[in-house]
């Protein structure tokens, strides 16, 4: 296996990775390697996004509704 060093990872990302790793009882390195492995599989399936159905979701409306709901907290 090769070694990959990541630079300029935002502090909030590192904190969330540490939290996820702790919840799963694993190291940040193991968690990051697994997540990168899963994400890299998209390269093997370039046609996958084109095969997904268009659900005709109104993105602007969805964002507006979400903002409204967050304002109600």
Secondary structure, 3 states (H helix, E strand, C coil): CCCCCCCCCCHHHHHHHHHHHHHHCCCHHHHHHHHHHHHHHHHHCCCHHHHCCCCCCCHHHHHHHHHHHHHCC
